[in-house]
């Protein structure tokens, strides 16, 4: 018997702002027969290589869990995922950081969002 699937959530945040976009944080989510799954991808819109770090943190089996992708990227960081085995996959925190170099103190982008469609 087929399982019902709710429409996917698609959110694109221009970062650091809509007027000055250096990156775009894409968040996707979908409910299915086994629960809610989320995915985040951090796009580099600068035209050059930057240090980028994309992290998703939440709880799994009562313990804090973080999955990340980081490094020098000219296109994107990620994807990183949440899954139905996480305690609150929609409420997991997604963090997107962009700097000119990994050891720079100045962050071009420092953003935190929920994995799902929450504020």
Phi and psi restraints in degrees (range 20) as a CNS / XPLOR table:
assign (resid 1 and name C) (resid 2 and name N)
       (resid 2 and name CA) (resid 2 and name C) 1.0 -67.8 20.0 2
assign (resid 2 and name N) (resid 2 and name CA)
       (resid 2 and name C) (resid 3 and name N) 1.0 146.4 20.0 2
assign (resid 2 and name C) (resid 3 and name N)
       (resid 3 and name CA) (resid 3 and name C) 1.0 -93.2 20.0 2
assign (resid 3 and name N) (resid 3 and name CA)
       (resid 3 and name C) (resid 4 and name N) 1.0 146.0 20.0 2
assign (resid 3 and name C) (resid 4 and name N)
       (resid 4 and name CA) (resid 4 and name C) 1.0 -77.9 20.0 2
assign (resid 4 and name N) (resid 4 and name CA)
       (resid 4 and name C) (resid 5 and name N) 1.0 145.9 20.0 2
assign (resid 4 and name C) (resid 5 and name N)
       (resid 5 and name CA) (resid 5 and name C) 1.0 -127.4 20.0 2
assign (resid 5 and name N) (resid 5 and name CA)
       (resid 5 and name C) (resid 6 and name N) 1.0 128.6 20.0 2
assign (resid 5 and name C) (resid 6 and name N)
       (resid 6 and name CA) (resid 6 and name C) 1.0 -79.3 20.0 2
assign (resid 6 and name N) (resid 6 and name CA)
       (resid 6 and name C) (resid 7 and name N) 1.0 155.9 20.0 2
assign (resid 6 and name C) (resid 7 and name N)
       (resid 7 and name CA) (resid 7 and name C) 1.0 -58.5 20.0 2
assign (resid 7 and name N) (resid 7 and name CA)
       (resid 7 and name C) (resid 8 and name N) 1.0 149.8 20.0 2
assign (resid 7 and name C) (resid 8 and name N)
       (resid 8 and name CA) (resid 8 and name C) 1.0 -72.9 20.0 2
assign (resid 8 and name N) (resid 8 and name CA)
       (resid 8 and name C) (resid 9 and name N) 1.0 144.3 20.0 2
assign (resid 8 and name C) (resid 9 and name N)
       (resid 9 and name CA) (resid 9 and name C) 1.0 -88.4 20.0 2
assign (resid 9 and name N) (resid 9 and name CA)
       (resid 9 and name C) (resid 10 and name N) 1.0 131.8 20.0 2
assign (resid 9 and name C) (resid 10 and name N)
       (resid 10 and name CA) (resid 10 and name C) 1.0 -131.2 20.0 2
assign (resid 10 and name N) (resid 10 and name CA)
       (resid 10 and name C) (resid 11 and name N) 1.0 119.3 20.0 2
assign (resid 10 and name C) (resid 11 and name N)
       (resid 11 and name CA) (resid 11 and name C) 1.0 -129.8 20.0 2
assign (resid 11 and name N) (resid 11 and name CA)
       (resid 11 and name C) (resid 12 and name N) 1.0 134.2 20.0 2
assign (resid 11 and name C) (resid 12 and name N)
       (resid 12 and name CA) (resid 12 and name C) 1.0 -126.2 20.0 2
assign (resid 12 and name N) (resid 12 and name CA)
       (resid 12 and name C) (resid 13 and name N) 1.0 116.2 20.0 2
assign (resid 12 and name C) (resid 13 and name N)
       (resid 13 and name CA) (resid 13 and name C) 1.0 -104.3 20.0 2
assign (resid 13 and name N) (resid 13 and name CA)
       (resid 13 and name C) (resid 14 and name N) 1.0 121.8 20.0 2
assign (resid 13 and name C) (resid 14 and name N)
       (resid 14 and name CA) (resid 14 and name C) 1.0 -78.2 20.0 2
assign (resid 14 and name N) (resid 14 and name CA)
       (resid 14 and name C) (resid 15 and name N) 1.0 126.6 20.0 2
assign (resid 14 and name C) (resid 15 and name N)
       (resid 15 and name CA) (resid 15 and name C) 1.0 -125.9 20.0 2
assign (resid 15 and name N) (resid 15 and name CA)
       (resid 15 and name C) (resid 16 and name N) 1.0 142.9 20.0 2
assign (resid 15 and name C) (resid 16 and name N)
       (resid 16 and name CA) (resid 16 and name C) 1.0 -75.6 20.0 2
assign (resid 16 and name N) (resid 16 and name CA)
       (resid 16 and name C) (resid 17 and name N) 1.0 -15.5 20.0 2
assign (resid 16 and name C) (resid 17 and name N)
       (resid 17 and name CA) (resid 17 and name C) 1.0 -155.2 20.0 2
assign (resid 17 and name N) (resid 17 and name CA)
       (resid 17 and name C) (resid 18 and name N) 1.0 168.2 20.0 2
assign (resid 17 and name C) (resid 18 and name N)
       (resid 18 and name CA) (resid 18 and name C) 1.0 -64.9 20.0 2
assign (resid 18 and name N) (resid 18 and name CA)
       (resid 18 and name C) (resid 19 and name N) 1.0 -29.7 20.0 2
assign (resid 18 and name C) (resid 19 and name N)
       (resid 19 and name CA) (resid 19 and name C) 1.0 -81.3 20.0 2
assign (resid 19 and name N) (resid 19 and name CA)
       (resid 19 and name C) (resid 20 and name N) 1.0 -25.9 20.0 2
assign (resid 19 and name C) (resid 20 and name N)
       (resid 20 and name CA) (resid 20 and name C) 1.0 -131.9 20.0 2
assign (resid 20 and name N) (resid 20 and name CA)
       (resid 20 and name C) (resid 21 and name N) 1.0 81.4 20.0 2
assign (resid 20 and name C) (resid 21 and name N)
       (resid 21 and name CA) (resid 21 and name C) 1.0 -91.5 20.0 2
assign (resid 21 and name N) (resid 21 and name CA)
       (resid 21 and name C) (resid 22 and name N) 1.0 113.4 20.0 2
assign (resid 21 and name C) (resid 22 and name N)
       (resid 22 and name CA) (resid 22 and name C) 1.0 -102.2 20.0 2
assign (resid 22 and name N) (resid 22 and name CA)
       (resid 22 and name C) (resid 23 and name N) 1.0 -23.4 20.0 2
assign (resid 22 and name C) (resid 23 and name N)
       (resid 23 and name CA) (resid 23 and name C) 1.0 -152.7 20.0 2
assign (resid 23 and name N) (resid 23 and name CA)
       (resid 23 and name C) (resid 24 and name N) 1.0 165.6 20.0 2
assign (resid 23 and name C) (resid 24 and name N)
       (resid 24 and name CA) (resid 24 and name C) 1.0 -131.1 20.0 2
assign (resid 24 and name N) (resid 24 and name CA)
       (resid 24 and name C) (resid 25 and name N) 1.0 127.5 20.0 2
assign (resid 24 and name C) (resid 25 and name N)
       (resid 25 and name CA) (resid 25 and name C) 1.0 -98.3 20.0 2
assign (resid 25 and name N) (resid 25 and name CA)
       (resid 25 and name C) (resid 26 and name N) 1.0 114.2 20.0 2
assign (resid 25 and name C) (resid 26 and name N)
       (resid 26 and name CA) (resid 26 and name C) 1.0 -98.9 20.0 2
assign (resid 26 and name N) (resid 26 and name CA)
       (resid 26 and name C) (resid 27 and name N) 1.0 131.6 20.0 2
assign (resid 26 and name C) (resid 27 and name N)
       (resid 27 and name CA) (resid 27 and name C) 1.0 -126.5 20.0 2
assign (resid 27 and name N) (resid 27 and name CA)
       (resid 27 and name C) (resid 28 and name N) 1.0 129.2 20.0 2
assign (resid 27 and name C) (resid 28 and name N)
       (resid 28 and name CA) (resid 28 and name C) 1.0 -124.3 20.0 2
assign (resid 28 and name N) (resid 28 and name CA)
       (resid 28 and name C) (resid 29 and name N) 1.0 146.1 20.0 2
assign (resid 28 and name C) (resid 29 and name N)
       (resid 29 and name CA) (resid 29 and name C) 1.0 -150.6 20.0 2
assign (resid 29 and name N) (resid 29 and name CA)
       (resid 29 and name C) (resid 30 and name N) 1.0 152.2 20.0 2
assign (resid 29 and name C) (resid 30 and name N)
       (resid 30 and name CA) (resid 30 and name C) 1.0 -152.9 20.0 2
assign (resid 30 and name N) (resid 30 and name CA)
       (resid 30 and name C) (resid 31 and name N) 1.0 133.2 20.0 2
assign (resid 30 and name C) (resid 31 and name N)
       (resid 31 and name CA) (resid 31 and name C) 1.0 -97.9 20.0 2
assign (resid 31 and name N) (resid 31 and name CA)
       (resid 31 and name C) (resid 32 and name N) 1.0 134.5 20.0 2
assign (resid 31 and name C) (resid 32 and name N)
       (resid 32 and name CA) (resid 32 and name C) 1.0 -139.8 20.0 2
assign (resid 32 and name N) (resid 32 and name CA)
       (resid 32 and name C) (resid 33 and name N) 1.0 -165.4 20.0 2
assign (resid 32 and name C) (resid 33 and name N)
       (resid 33 and name CA) (resid 33 and name C) 1.0 -62.3 20.0 2
assign (resid 33 and name N) (resid 33 and name CA)
       (resid 33 and name C) (resid 34 and name N) 1.0 -27.8 20.0 2
assign (resid 33 and name C) (resid 34 and name N)
       (resid 34 and name CA) (resid 34 and name C) 1.0 -102.6 20.0 2
assign (resid 34 and name N) (resid 34 and name CA)
       (resid 34 and name C) (resid 35 and name N) 1.0 7.2 20.0 2
assign (resid 34 and name C) (resid 35 and name N)
       (resid 35 and name CA) (resid 35 and name C) 1.0 117.7 20.0 2
assign (resid 35 and name N) (resid 35 and name CA)
       (resid 35 and name C) (resid 36 and name N) 1.0 -167.4 20.0 2
assign (resid 35 and name C) (resid 36 and name N)
       (resid 36 and name CA) (resid 36 and name C) 1.0 -92.8 20.0 2
assign (resid 36 and name N) (resid 36 and name CA)
       (resid 36 and name C) (resid 37 and name N) 1.0 135.2 20.0 2
assign (resid 36 and name C) (resid 37 and name N)
       (resid 37 and name CA) (resid 37 and name C) 1.0 -123.5 20.0 2
assign (resid 37 and name N) (resid 37 and name CA)
       (resid 37 and name C) (resid 38 and name N) 1.0 142.1 20.0 2
assign (resid 37 and name C) (resid 38 and name N)
       (resid 38 and name CA) (resid 38 and name C) 1.0 -129.0 20.0 2
assign (resid 38 and name N) (resid 38 and name CA)
       (resid 38 and name C) (resid 39 and name N) 1.0 156.4 20.0 2
assign (resid 38 and name C) (resid 39 and name N)
       (resid 39 and name CA) (resid 39 and name C) 1.0 -145.5 20.0 2
assign (resid 39 and name N) (resid 39 and name CA)
       (resid 39 and name C) (resid 40 and name N) 1.0 140.6 20.0 2
assign (resid 39 and name C) (resid 40 and name N)
       (resid 40 and name CA) (resid 40 and name C) 1.0 -130.2 20.0 2
assign (resid 40 and name N) (resid 40 and name CA)
       (resid 40 and name C) (resid 41 and name N) 1.0 145.1 20.0 2
assign (resid 40 and name C) (resid 41 and name N)
       (resid 41 and name CA) (resid 41 and name C) 1.0 -139.4 20.0 2
assign (resid 41 and name N) (resid 41 and name CA)
       (resid 41 and name C) (resid 42 and name N) 1.0 135.7 20.0 2
assign (resid 41 and name C) (resid 42 and name N)
       (resid 42 and name CA) (resid 42 and name C) 1.0 -115.5 20.0 2
assign (resid 42 and name N) (resid 42 and name CA)
       (resid 42 and name C) (resid 43 and name N) 1.0 107.8 20.0 2
assign (resid 42 and name C) (resid 43 and name N)
       (resid 43 and name CA) (resid 43 and name C) 1.0 -88.8 20.0 2
assign (resid 43 and name N) (resid 43 and name CA)
       (resid 43 and name C) (resid 44 and name N) 1.0 137.0 20.0 2
assign (resid 43 and name C) (resid 44 and name N)
       (resid 44 and name CA) (resid 44 and name C) 1.0 -92.5 20.0 2
assign (resid 44 and name N) (resid 44 and name CA)
       (resid 44 and name C) (resid 45 and name N) 1.0 115.6 20.0 2
assign (resid 44 and name C) (resid 45 and name N)
       (resid 45 and name CA) (resid 45 and name C) 1.0 -106.7 20.0 2
assign (resid 45 and name N) (resid 45 and name CA)
       (resid 45 and name C) (resid 46 and name N) 1.0 16.7 20.0 2
assign (resid 45 and name C) (resid 46 and name N)
       (resid 46 and name CA) (resid 46 and name C) 1.0 -85.8 20.0 2
assign (resid 46 and name N) (resid 46 and name CA)
       (resid 46 and name C) (resid 47 and name N) 1.0 -20.3 20.0 2
assign (resid 46 and name C) (resid 47 and name N)
       (resid 47 and name CA) (resid 47 and name C) 1.0 85.1 20.0 2
assign (resid 47 and name N) (resid 47 and name CA)
       (resid 47 and name C) (resid 48 and name N) 1.0 1.4 20.0 2
assign (resid 47 and name C) (resid 48 and name N)
       (resid 48 and name CA) (resid 48 and name C) 1.0 -140.8 20.0 2
assign (resid 48 and name N) (resid 48 and name CA)
       (resid 48 and name C) (resid 49 and name N) 1.0 170.5 20.0 2
assign (resid 48 and name C) (resid 49 and name N)
       (resid 49 and name CA) (resid 49 and name C) 1.0 -76.7 20.0 2
assign (resid 49 and name N) (resid 49 and name CA)
       (resid 49 and name C) (resid 50 and name N) 1.0 133.6 20.0 2
assign (resid 49 and name C) (resid 50 and name N)
       (resid 50 and name CA) (resid 50 and name C) 1.0 -135.9 20.0 2
assign (resid 50 and name N) (resid 50 and name CA)
       (resid 50 and name C) (resid 51 and name N) 1.0 156.2 20.0 2
assign (resid 50 and name C) (resid 51 and name N)
       (resid 51 and name CA) (resid 51 and name C) 1.0 -76.2 20.0 2
assign (resid 51 and name N) (resid 51 and name CA)
       (resid 51 and name C) (resid 52 and name N) 1.0 127.9 20.0 2
assign (resid 51 and name C) (resid 52 and name N)
       (resid 52 and name CA) (resid 52 and name C) 1.0 -131.9 20.0 2
assign (resid 52 and name N) (resid 52 and name CA)
       (resid 52 and name C) (resid 53 and name N) 1.0 143.7 20.0 2
assign (resid 52 and name C) (resid 53 and name N)
       (resid 53 and name CA) (resid 53 and name C) 1.0 -137.1 20.0 2
assign (resid 53 and name N) (resid 53 and name CA)
       (resid 53 and name C) (resid 54 and name N) 1.0 123.5 20.0 2
assign (resid 53 and name C) (resid 54 and name N)
       (resid 54 and name CA) (resid 54 and name C) 1.0 -120.4 20.0 2
assign (resid 54 and name N) (resid 54 and name CA)
       (resid 54 and name C) (resid 55 and name N) 1.0 122.6 20.0 2
assign (resid 54 and name C) (resid 55 and name N)
       (resid 55 and name CA) (resid 55 and name C) 1.0 -130.5 20.0 2
assign (resid 55 and name N) (resid 55 and name CA)
       (resid 55 and name C) (resid 56 and name N) 1.0 141.2 20.0 2
assign (resid 55 and name C) (resid 56 and name N)
       (resid 56 and name CA) (resid 56 and name C) 1.0 -124.5 20.0 2
assign (resid 56 and name N) (resid 56 and name CA)
       (resid 56 and name C) (resid 57 and name N) 1.0 126.5 20.0 2
assign (resid 56 and name C) (resid 57 and name N)
       (resid 57 and name CA) (resid 57 and name C) 1.0 -126.9 20.0 2
assign (resid 57 and name N) (resid 57 and name CA)
       (resid 57 and name C) (resid 58 and name N) 1.0 137.7 20.0 2
assign (resid 57 and name C) (resid 58 and name N)
       (resid 58 and name CA) (resid 58 and name C) 1.0 -163.6 20.0 2
assign (resid 58 and name N) (resid 58 and name CA)
       (resid 58 and name C) (resid 59 and name N) 1.0 -161.6 20.0 2
assign (resid 58 and name C) (resid 59 and name N)
       (resid 59 and name CA) (resid 59 and name C) 1.0 -114.4 20.0 2
assign (resid 59 and name N) (resid 59 and name CA)
       (resid 59 and name C) (resid 60 and name N) 1.0 138.2 20.0 2
assign (resid 59 and name C) (resid 60 and name N)
       (resid 60 and name CA) (resid 60 and name C) 1.0 -139.2 20.0 2
assign (resid 60 and name N) (resid 60 and name CA)
       (resid 60 and name C) (resid 61 and name N) 1.0 125.0 20.0 2
assign (resid 60 and name C) (resid 61 and name N)
       (resid 61 and name CA) (resid 61 and name C) 1.0 53.9 20.0 2
assign (resid 61 and name N) (resid 61 and name CA)
       (resid 61 and name C) (resid 62 and name N) 1.0 39.5 20.0 2
assign (resid 61 and name C) (resid 62 and name N)
       (resid 62 and name CA) (resid 62 and name C) 1.0 78.5 20.0 2
assign (resid 62 and name N) (resid 62 and name CA)
       (resid 62 and name C) (resid 63 and name N) 1.0 0.9 20.0 2
assign (resid 62 and name C) (resid 63 and name N)
       (resid 63 and name CA) (resid 63 and name C) 1.0 -119.1 20.0 2
assign (resid 63 and name N) (resid 63 and name CA)
       (resid 63 and name C) (resid 64 and name N) 1.0 150.1 20.0 2
assign (resid 63 and name C) (resid 64 and name N)
       (resid 64 and name CA) (resid 64 and name C) 1.0 -71.2 20.0 2
assign (resid 64 and name N) (resid 64 and name CA)
       (resid 64 and name C) (resid 65 and name N) 1.0 135.1 20.0 2
assign (resid 64 and name C) (resid 65 and name N)
       (resid 65 and name CA) (resid 65 and name C) 1.0 -131.6 20.0 2
assign (resid 65 and name N) (resid 65 and name CA)
       (resid 65 and name C) (resid 66 and name N) 1.0 136.2 20.0 2
assign (resid 65 and name C) (resid 66 and name N)
       (resid 66 and name CA) (resid 66 and name C) 1.0 -131.4 20.0 2
assign (resid 66 and name N) (resid 66 and name CA)
       (resid 66 and name C) (resid 67 and name N) 1.0 132.2 20.0 2
assign (resid 66 and name C) (resid 67 and name N)
       (resid 67 and name CA) (resid 67 and name C) 1.0 -115.3 20.0 2
assign (resid 67 and name N) (resid 67 and name CA)
       (resid 67 and name C) (resid 68 and name N) 1.0 140.5 20.0 2
assign (resid 67 and name C) (resid 68 and name N)
       (resid 68 and name CA) (resid 68 and name C) 1.0 -146.8 20.0 2
assign (resid 68 and name N) (resid 68 and name CA)
       (resid 68 and name C) (resid 69 and name N) 1.0 162.4 20.0 2
assign (resid 68 and name C) (resid 69 and name N)
       (resid 69 and name CA) (resid 69 and name C) 1.0 -137.2 20.0 2
assign (resid 69 and name N) (resid 69 and name CA)
       (resid 69 and name C) (resid 70 and name N) 1.0 127.1 20.0 2
assign (resid 69 and name C) (resid 70 and name N)
       (resid 70 and name CA) (resid 70 and name C) 1.0 -146.9 20.0 2
assign (resid 70 and name N) (resid 70 and name CA)
       (resid 70 and name C) (resid 71 and name N) 1.0 155.9 20.0 2
assign (resid 70 and name C) (resid 71 and name N)
       (resid 71 and name CA) (resid 71 and name C) 1.0 152.1 20.0 2
assign (resid 71 and name N) (resid 71 and name CA)
       (resid 71 and name C) (resid 72 and name N) 1.0 -170.2 20.0 2
assign (resid 71 and name C) (resid 72 and name N)
       (resid 72 and name CA) (resid 72 and name C) 1.0 -90.7 20.0 2
assign (resid 72 and name N) (resid 72 and name CA)
       (resid 72 and name C) (resid 73 and name N) 1.0 115.3 20.0 2
assign (resid 72 and name C) (resid 73 and name N)
       (resid 73 and name CA) (resid 73 and name C) 1.0 -128.3 20.0 2
assign (resid 73 and name N) (resid 73 and name CA)
       (resid 73 and name C) (resid 74 and name N) 1.0 139.7 20.0 2
assign (resid 73 and name C) (resid 74 and name N)
       (resid 74 and name CA) (resid 74 and name C) 1.0 -99.0 20.0 2
assign (resid 74 and name N) (resid 74 and name CA)
       (resid 74 and name C) (resid 75 and name N) 1.0 -15.3 20.0 2
assign (resid 74 and name C) (resid 75 and name N)
       (resid 75 and name CA) (resid 75 and name C) 1.0 -116.1 20.0 2
assign (resid 75 and name N) (resid 75 and name CA)
       (resid 75 and name C) (resid 76 and name N) 1.0 -62.0 20.0 2
assign (resid 75 and name C) (resid 76 and name N)
       (resid 76 and name CA) (resid 76 and name C) 1.0 -162.5 20.0 2
assign (resid 76 and name N) (resid 76 and name CA)
       (resid 76 and name C) (resid 77 and name N) 1.0 159.6 20.0 2
assign (resid 76 and name C) (resid 77 and name N)
       (resid 77 and name CA) (resid 77 and name C) 1.0 -109.4 20.0 2
assign (resid 77 and name N) (resid 77 and name CA)
       (resid 77 and name C) (resid 78 and name N) 1.0 144.1 20.0 2
assign (resid 77 and name C) (resid 78 and name N)
       (resid 78 and name CA) (resid 78 and name C) 1.0 108.6 20.0 2
assign (resid 78 and name N) (resid 78 and name CA)
       (resid 78 and name C) (resid 79 and name N) 1.0 -172.1 20.0 2
assign (resid 78 and name C) (resid 79 and name N)
       (resid 79 and name CA) (resid 79 and name C) 1.0 -80.8 20.0 2
assign (resid 79 and name N) (resid 79 and name CA)
       (resid 79 and name C) (resid 80 and name N) 1.0 157.0 20.0 2
assign (resid 79 and name C) (resid 80 and name N)
       (resid 80 and name CA) (resid 80 and name C) 1.0 -122.5 20.0 2
assign (resid 80 and name N) (resid 80 and name CA)
       (resid 80 and name C) (resid 81 and name N) 1.0 153.2 20.0 2
assign (resid 80 and name C) (resid 81 and name N)
       (resid 81 and name CA) (resid 81 and name C) 1.0 -131.0 20.0 2
assign (resid 81 and name N) (resid 81 and name CA)
       (resid 81 and name C) (resid 82 and name N) 1.0 153.1 20.0 2
assign (resid 81 and name C) (resid 82 and name N)
       (resid 82 and name CA) (resid 82 and name C) 1.0 -115.2 20.0 2
assign (resid 82 and name N) (resid 82 and name CA)
       (resid 82 and name C) (resid 83 and name N) 1.0 164.7 20.0 2
assign (resid 82 and name C) (resid 83 and name N)
       (resid 83 and name CA) (resid 83 and name C) 1.0 -144.8 20.0 2
assign (resid 83 and name N) (resid 83 and name CA)
       (resid 83 and name C) (resid 84 and name N) 1.0 174.4 20.0 2
assign (resid 83 and name C) (resid 84 and name N)
       (resid 84 and name CA) (resid 84 and name C) 1.0 -65.8 20.0 2
assign (resid 84 and name N) (resid 84 and name CA)
       (resid 84 and name C) (resid 85 and name N) 1.0 -16.0 20.0 2
assign (resid 84 and name C) (resid 85 and name N)
       (resid 85 and name CA) (resid 85 and name C) 1.0 -85.0 20.0 2
assign (resid 85 and name N) (resid 85 and name CA)
       (resid 85 and name C) (resid 86 and name N) 1.0 -1.8 20.0 2
assign (resid 85 and name C) (resid 86 and name N)
       (resid 86 and name CA) (resid 86 and name C) 1.0 -81.6 20.0 2
assign (resid 86 and name N) (resid 86 and name CA)
       (resid 86 and name C) (resid 87 and name N) 1.0 148.0 20.0 2
assign (resid 86 and name C) (resid 87 and name N)
       (resid 87 and name CA) (resid 87 and name C) 1.0 -61.2 20.0 2
assign (resid 87 and name N) (resid 87 and name CA)
       (resid 87 and name C) (resid 88 and name N) 1.0 -43.5 20.0 2
assign (resid 87 and name C) (resid 88 and name N)
       (resid 88 and name CA) (resid 88 and name C) 1.0 -141.1 20.0 2
assign (resid 88 and name N) (resid 88 and name CA)
       (resid 88 and name C) (resid 89 and name N) 1.0 75.4 20.0 2
assign (resid 88 and name C) (resid 89 and name N)
       (resid 89 and name CA) (resid 89 and name C) 1.0 -62.1 20.0 2
assign (resid 89 and name N) (resid 89 and name CA)
       (resid 89 and name C) (resid 90 and name N) 1.0 -32.4 20.0 2
assign (resid 89 and name C) (resid 90 and name N)
       (resid 90 and name CA) (resid 90 and name C) 1.0 -70.2 20.0 2
assign (resid 90 and name N) (resid 90 and name CA)
       (resid 90 and name C) (resid 91 and name N) 1.0 -32.6 20.0 2
assign (resid 90 and name C) (resid 91 and name N)
       (resid 91 and name CA) (resid 91 and name C) 1.0 -88.1 20.0 2
assign (resid 91 and name N) (resid 91 and name CA)
       (resid 91 and name C) (resid 92 and name N) 1.0 0.3 20.0 2
assign (resid 91 and name C) (resid 92 and name N)
       (resid 92 and name CA) (resid 92 and name C) 1.0 -59.7 20.0 2
assign (resid 92 and name N) (resid 92 and name CA)
       (resid 92 and name C) (resid 93 and name N) 1.0 146.0 20.0 2
assign (resid 92 and name C) (resid 93 and name N)
       (resid 93 and name CA) (resid 93 and name C) 1.0 -90.7 20.0 2
assign (resid 93 and name N) (resid 93 and name CA)
       (resid 93 and name C) (resid 94 and name N) 1.0 129.8 20.0 2
assign (resid 93 and name C) (resid 94 and name N)
       (resid 94 and name CA) (resid 94 and name C) 1.0 -107.6 20.0 2
assign (resid 94 and name N) (resid 94 and name CA)
       (resid 94 and name C) (resid 95 and name N) 1.0 125.8 20.0 2
assign (resid 94 and name C) (resid 95 and name N)
       (resid 95 and name CA) (resid 95 and name C) 1.0 -117.9 20.0 2
assign (resid 95 and name N) (resid 95 and name CA)
       (resid 95 and name C) (resid 96 and name N) 1.0 131.7 20.0 2
assign (resid 95 and name C) (resid 96 and name N)
       (resid 96 and name CA) (resid 96 and name C) 1.0 -122.1 20.0 2
assign (resid 96 and name N) (resid 96 and name CA)
       (resid 96 and name C) (resid 97 and name N) 1.0 121.7 20.0 2
assign (resid 96 and name C) (resid 97 and name N)
       (resid 97 and name CA) (resid 97 and name C) 1.0 -125.4 20.0 2
assign (resid 97 and name N) (resid 97 and name CA)
       (resid 97 and name C) (resid 98 and name N) 1.0 135.5 20.0 2
assign (resid 97 and name C) (resid 98 and name N)
       (resid 98 and name CA) (resid 98 and name C) 1.0 -133.0 20.0 2
assign (resid 98 and name N) (resid 98 and name CA)
       (resid 98 and name C) (resid 99 and name N) 1.0 132.9 20.0 2
assign (resid 98 and name C) (resid 99 and name N)
       (resid 99 and name CA) (resid 99 and name C) 1.0 -136.4 20.0 2
assign (resid 99 and name N) (resid 99 and name CA)
       (resid 99 and name C) (resid 100 and name N) 1.0 162.0 20.0 2
assign (resid 99 and name C) (resid 100 and name N)
       (resid 100 and name CA) (resid 100 and name C) 1.0 -63.1 20.0 2
assign (resid 100 and name N) (resid 100 and name CA)
       (resid 100 and name C) (resid 101 and name N) 1.0 -42.0 20.0 2
assign (resid 100 and name C) (resid 101 and name N)
       (resid 101 and name CA) (resid 101 and name C) 1.0 -140.5 20.0 2
assign (resid 101 and name N) (resid 101 and name CA)
       (resid 101 and name C) (resid 102 and name N) 1.0 157.2 20.0 2
assign (resid 101 and name C) (resid 102 and name N)
       (resid 102 and name CA) (resid 102 and name C) 1.0 -60.0 20.0 2
assign (resid 102 and name N) (resid 102 and name CA)
       (resid 102 and name C) (resid 103 and name N) 1.0 -32.3 20.0 2
assign (resid 102 and name C) (resid 103 and name N)
       (resid 103 and name CA) (resid 103 and name C) 1.0 -95.5 20.0 2
assign (resid 103 and name N) (resid 103 and name CA)
       (resid 103 and name C) (resid 104 and name N) 1.0 9.5 20.0 2
assign (resid 103 and name C) (resid 104 and name N)
       (resid 104 and name CA) (resid 104 and name C) 1.0 -74.4 20.0 2
assign (resid 104 and name N) (resid 104 and name CA)
       (resid 104 and name C) (resid 105 and name N) 1.0 142.9 20.0 2
assign (resid 104 and name C) (resid 105 and name N)
       (resid 105 and name CA) (resid 105 and name C) 1.0 -82.6 20.0 2
assign (resid 105 and name N) (resid 105 and name CA)
       (resid 105 and name C) (resid 106 and name N) 1.0 -19.4 20.0 2
assign (resid 105 and name C) (resid 106 and name N)
       (resid 106 and name CA) (resid 106 and name C) 1.0 -91.0 20.0 2
assign (resid 106 and name N) (resid 106 and name CA)
       (resid 106 and name C) (resid 107 and name N) 1.0 126.2 20.0 2
assign (resid 106 and name C) (resid 107 and name N)
       (resid 107 and name CA) (resid 107 and name C) 1.0 -100.7 20.0 2
assign (resid 107 and name N) (resid 107 and name CA)
       (resid 107 and name C) (resid 108 and name N) 1.0 123.9 20.0 2
assign (resid 107 and name C) (resid 108 and name N)
       (resid 108 and name CA) (resid 108 and name C) 1.0 -73.5 20.0 2
assign (resid 108 and name N) (resid 108 and name CA)
       (resid 108 and name C) (resid 109 and name N) 1.0 -35.5 20.0 2
assign (resid 108 and name C) (resid 109 and name N)
       (resid 109 and name CA) (resid 109 and name C) 1.0 -137.2 20.0 2
assign (resid 109 and name N) (resid 109 and name CA)
       (resid 109 and name C) (resid 110 and name N) 1.0 134.3 20.0 2
assign (resid 109 and name C) (resid 110 and name N)
       (resid 110 and name CA) (resid 110 and name C) 1.0 -146.1 20.0 2
assign (resid 110 and name N) (resid 110 and name CA)
       (resid 110 and name C) (resid 111 and name N) 1.0 93.5 20.0 2
assign (resid 110 and name C) (resid 111 and name N)
       (resid 111 and name CA) (resid 111 and name C) 1.0 -127.2 20.0 2
assign (resid 111 and name N) (resid 111 and name CA)
       (resid 111 and name C) (resid 112 and name N) 1.0 145.8 20.0 2
assign (resid 111 and name C) (resid 112 and name N)
       (resid 112 and name CA) (resid 112 and name C) 1.0 -131.5 20.0 2
assign (resid 112 and name N) (resid 112 and name CA)
       (resid 112 and name C) (resid 113 and name N) 1.0 133.1 20.0 2
assign (resid 112 and name C) (resid 113 and name N)
       (resid 113 and name CA) (resid 113 and name C) 1.0 -139.7 20.0 2
assign (resid 113 and name N) (resid 113 and name CA)
       (resid 113 and name C) (resid 114 and name N) 1.0 169.2 20.0 2
assign (resid 113 and name C) (resid 114 and name N)
       (resid 114 and name CA) (resid 114 and name C) 1.0 -83.8 20.0 2
assign (resid 114 and name N) (resid 114 and name CA)
       (resid 114 and name C) (resid 115 and name N) 1.0 150.7 20.0 2
assign (resid 114 and name C) (resid 115 and name N)
       (resid 115 and name CA) (resid 115 and name C) 1.0 -65.8 20.0 2
assign (resid 115 and name N) (resid 115 and name CA)
       (resid 115 and name C) (resid 116 and name N) 1.0 -35.8 20.0 2
assign (resid 115 and name C) (resid 116 and name N)
       (resid 116 and name CA) (resid 116 and name C) 1.0 -98.9 20.0 2
assign (resid 116 and name N) (resid 116 and name CA)
       (resid 116 and name C) (resid 117 and name N) 1.0 -165.3 20.0 2
assign (resid 116 and name C) (resid 117 and name N)
       (resid 117 and name CA) (resid 117 and name C) 1.0 -86.4 20.0 2
assign (resid 117 and name N) (resid 117 and name CA)
       (resid 117 and name C) (resid 118 and name N) 1.0 64.3 20.0 2
assign (resid 117 and name C) (resid 118 and name N)
       (resid 118 and name CA) (resid 118 and name C) 1.0 -121.9 20.0 2
assign (resid 118 and name N) (resid 118 and name CA)
       (resid 118 and name C) (resid 119 and name N) 1.0 166.7 20.0 2
